[in-house]
Amino acid sequence: MAPRKLLVVSDEMEVGGSQRQVVHLLRDIDRSQWQPELVFFRNASFLVDDLHAHGVTVHHVPKRGRLDLRFLLAYATLLRRGRYDLVHAFSLTAELWTLLASRLAGKQLPLVASIRGLYLAESERFWQLKRFVLARSTAVIANARAGAAAAVERGNIPLSSIDVVPNGMRFPESLLPGQREHLRTELGAPENRPFGLFVGRLVKEKNLPCLLRALGEIPTGHRPWIALAGDGPLRGELESICREAGLDADVSFLGERNDATRLMQAADFLTLPSSYEGMSNVVMEAMAAGCPVVASDVGGNPELIDDGATGLLFPDDDSSVLSDRLQEISNDAGLRERLAQKALHEARRRYSVAQMVKSTTAVYARCLDAKHASDINASALADSRGDKA
């Protein structure tokens, strides 16, 4: 049997968690069973080059505004000429444009929709559109149980109609001898002080003021040194908090980095104080890098972290408990090693790219089997009506 044609749709291909998962999926899918292609509408990055290098066909259909008729016609043409068996869309906009372009193209393609977060800040308008999509999708894949629960509550669909497929991670090679110490020196990490790391955007939902409050509650001279890898609109405000709290010697703003995995391998622990999370790629990357995690007990974090076994959790926005957790992990190298080893073991068992691809393509196969059965039934019904005529 010839490979079935799969089209994955992403509104944009800037570097982000969902986009990395798209690349993992398209690179590692079984080419004897699937012929994968990607279409995106806005903002390319090196991820597109990566796909080209691995022989994946990539289509860029430019979208120049909220309502772009030329874009819609071009996308409909791609769907009509591509003769795809299945479409998997990774965002609400990708889902909506796929439904509209499919109708314009006269195609009834099986659509796999996505739940890739909790969408707590989204408006009722967002959920009206999401419900429209979910009602017209052949399958729905969520990357966390917390996201699936949010879709059940707000999306008016039964839990049984959602497949939970966690993100997949690649596991880095160990640093060469001396690399860890060299990188710590390069970053300015003080000797003989535990090095804690945050990786992510400096935005409200990451709740970095809670981390700074917790750090300020630890006596001077006993604090870990914290590096913030990332940038965002709150950087100036956070720098001001550090100055006013006397934390300048304890916190370093690294800005945007493209070596997050190496940073995790150099750090003693990673902390994520977010107010909400879906399935956090940062937590998963830290687990894969052998970096123990201290994270807020929100969203998908407790799905990833078994408190006290594969990491440490603290209640949302509780700087006092976070302060205790920071001291606990900073002062106990044996604890850090135990958490890191158990987390790495669980990550290899549950969150490999191979497992993510296997689970995702199982959903695809089920969709196509259902479509095949439906086509047979429709054909038999048409034949029956013809005989009666």
N, C-alpha and C positions, 0 to 999 in steps of 0.2 A: 504494500500500500504506500502511495506517495505521501511524503510529509504533509501535514495539515498546515495551512497558512494562518499564522497568528499575527495580529497587529496590536502592539502595545501603544497606548496614547498617553502622552504627558503634556500638559499645557505648556510647561517650560522645562529646560534642561540645565538650569543653574545647579550648582552643587548643593544638594540637600539630601535628607534622609531617604525620601521616596525615590528621588532620582538615582541614588546609589543602588537601591533595591532593583530598580528597573534595569540597570546595567548588569547587576549580578544575575538576574533572571535571564536576560537575553544572551549573555555570554555563555551561561552554563546549561541552557536548555538542550535537550537531546535533539540534535539536528537530523537524526534518522527518523524522528517522529514529528518534529515541528520545524517549520520554516519561519523563523521569527523576523519581524520588521518593527521599526519604531517610527511614529510620527509625532512631531512636536510643533508648537505654534510660535513660541517666543523664547528668546534668551538661551543661546547655546553656551557650552562650556567644554572643557577638556573631556568630559564624560562622553560627548558625541564622538570625539576623535578616538576614544577608547573603543567604542562600538564599531566604528569604521575599521579599526585595526584588527578586530576580531571577526570581520566578515559579515557584520550585521547590516542589512540595508536600512538606511535612515532617511526619512522624508521630512523636510522642513516646509510646512505650509504656513507662510507668514500671516499673522493676524495683527492688523494695524489699529484696531479700535474695539470698543465693546461690541458694536454691531458692524460687521464687515461682510457685506454680501459677496465680494470677490473671494474672500477667504472661505466662506461657506460653500460656494460653488466649487472651488478648487478641492476642498476636502471631500465633497460628495463625488467628484470625479475620481479621486484616489480610491475611495471605497468601491465605486462601481468597477473600475478597471483592475483593482487589486485582487478580486475574487478571493477575499479572505473567508476563512471558515469561522473565525472567532475574533472578537475585539475585547481587550482588557484595558479599561481606562483607570487612571490613577489619581484623578481629582474630579471635583464636581464640574468644573468648566469642561474638562475633557469628556466627561460623561454626557453633559448636555449637548455639546456640539456634535458628538458622535450620534446621538439619537436623532438630532435634526438633520444632519448630513445623510444619515442612513435613509431617512424617509425621503429626502430629496433625490437620493440616488435610486430609489425604488428597491432597496435591499432590506431584508429582515435578518440582520446579523445577530447572533447570540452575543449579548453584552455582559461582561463581568464587571461589576461596579466595585468600588473600594471604600473602606472605612479606615482612614489612616490617622485618626486622632479622636479626641473627645468632643471637639467643636464647641466647647463651653462658652466661648465668647461670640459665637455666631448668632445672627438674628433669626427671627421666625421666618423671614423671607428665605434665608439659606435653607432652613429645614423644609419649607414648602417645595423648593426646587429639588432637594435631596429626596424627599418622599416621591416626587414625580419620577425621578431616576430609578429609585429602588423598586418601584412598582412595575417598571418596564425592563428590569434586568433579569437575565437568566440565572445568575449567581451573584453573590456578594462575598467578598473576602475582606475580613478585618485583620489587622496585624496585632490586635490585643483583645483580650476578653473585655477589658474596660471600654474599649471602643465599640465592641459589639453590643454591650449593655446600653451604651448611649444611643446607638441606632435603634435598638428595640424600643427604648423609651420615647425618643423623639421622631423616629422614622416610620413608626406604625408597621413594623414587620416582625414576624416571629423569630425568636432566637434560632429555631431550627433551620431557617433559611440562610443563615450566615455561617461561613466557614472561617475559623480563626487559624491563620497561618502566620506565625511569628516571622519577623525579619530574619534574614540570613546574614551571617558574618564570615569574613575571611580572617584567618588566624595568622598574625604576623610572625616572621622569623625572629628569634631572639637577637637582642643587640650583641654586637661583638664585644669582646673584653675591652674595657676602658671607655666604650661609647656612652654608657650611662653617666659615668662621672664627668666626662667631657661635656655632655649636653647640660647637665645640672650647672656646671661652671659657666657655660655659655649663657644660660638663662639668668645667672646671678643668684641662684639658690644658695643661701648661706650654709656653710658647713656645720655639721652637728645639729641641724634643725630639720624636723620632718617637713617634707615638701608635699603640700596638697595642691590639687589642680582642679580648676573648673574649665570645661570646654563648652562653648555655646554662644549664642547671641546675647548681648547685654540688653535684654528687654524685660518688660514688667513680669511676664509669666515665669521667668527663671528665678524671681524672688531673691536676687542677690543681696538686698538690704538685710534679709534674715541671716545670711552667711556672715555679713560684716558685723551685725549685732552679736552673733554667737562668738565670733573671734574676739570682739571687744570684751566679752565677759570672762575670757581667759586671762589670768594675770600676765603682765608683761614679763618676758623672759621664759614663759612656758608655752607661748603660742606657736603653732606650726606656721611656716611661711606658705602663703597662698598665691598661686599664679592664675590669673584669669586669661584664658586663651579665647579670644573672640572680640567682636566689636559690636556696636549698636547704639541706638539713640540715648541710652541711659549712661553712657560712659562718663560724661562730664559730671552728672549727679553722683555717681558712685565714687568718682575721684574726690569730690567734695566731702562726701561722708567719711572717706578714709582720712582726709586731712583733719576734719573736725574731731574725729574719734581717736586721733593719734595712731593710726594704723599704717602710716606711710612706709614704715620699715618692715611691715608684715604682709603687704599686698603688692603684687606687681601686675600691671596691665600689659599683656604681651601683644594685644591687637590680634588681627586676623592671622591665622597660621594654617599652613597646608600640611603640617606634620603632626597631627593630633595623636596618631598612634605612637610615634616616637616619644612624644611628651608623656603619654600615659605609661610607657615603659620606663621612663626616667623618674616619674613621680612615685611617692610613697603611697598615695591614695588619691582618689578622685571624689569630689563632692558635687552633688546636684540638688540644690534647695528649691526646685521648681514648685510653683503653686499647683500646676497640673502638667501631666505628661500623658502621651499615648504610650506606644512601645518605644522607649528611648533608645535611639541608636548609640548615643554617647555611653549609656550604661552598658550596652551590649559590647561596644568596642573596648571599653575598659575591662570587662570580663575576659574578652578574647586576648587582651594584651597582658593579662596577669596583674592588673592594677585593682586593688580592693576599693569598694565603693561605699560612700556614706550618702544616702539619698532620702528625700522626703517620701513619706508613705502615701503617695497619691497616684491615681491613674494606673498605668501599667507597671509602675516600679515594683510593687509587691508581687507581680507575676514573675519578674526577673530575679528579685532578691529575696532569699529566705533569710529573714533577720537573724543575725548571729551565726549563720552558717555560710552564706555566700556573699554577705555584705551586712551593712548596718542601716537601719531605717530610723527615721524620727518623724513625729507628727508634723503635719503641715504648719509652717510658719512658727514653729516652737523653737525659738533661738536658744532657750535654756537647755533643752534636751540635745539640740544640735551641738551646743558647746560641750556638753558631756561626751557626745559621740566623737567629736574632734579630738578631745583629750584622750579618750580611750584608744582610738586607733593610732594617735601620734605616739603614745607612750609604750606601745606594746608591739614590738617588731614580730614576735611570734604570732600574735593575732592577725597582723597584716598578711603574713605568709599563709596561715591557714585559710583565711577568707579568700585570698587570691587563688590558691590551688583548687579549692572546692568550686569557686566560681568558674574557673577555666574548664574544669571537668564538666560542669553542667552546660556551659556554653558549647563545648564540643559535642555533647550528647544531643542538645535540643535546638541549637541555633546556627547550625552550619548552613552555608549556601546550598549545599546538596539537598538538605532536608527541606529548605524553603522551596526549591525548584520542584522537588518531588511532590510535595503537598499541593503546590499551585497547579501543576500540570494534571494532577488527579482531578481537580475541580474542572479544568478545561475538558478533560476526557468525558467526565460525567455530563457536562453541558452538551457536548456533541453527540453522545449516545442518546440523550433525551431528544435532541433535534432530529436525529435519524429515525427514532421510533415515531416521533410526531409526523415526519414526512411520509413514513410508510402507512400510518393510519390515515392520513389525508388522501394518499393515493388510492388506498383500498376503498375509502368512502366515495371518492370520485368514480371509481370503476363500478361500484355498486349502483350508484345513481345512473350511470350510463347504461347498465344492464336493464334497469327498471324502465328506462326510457325506451 
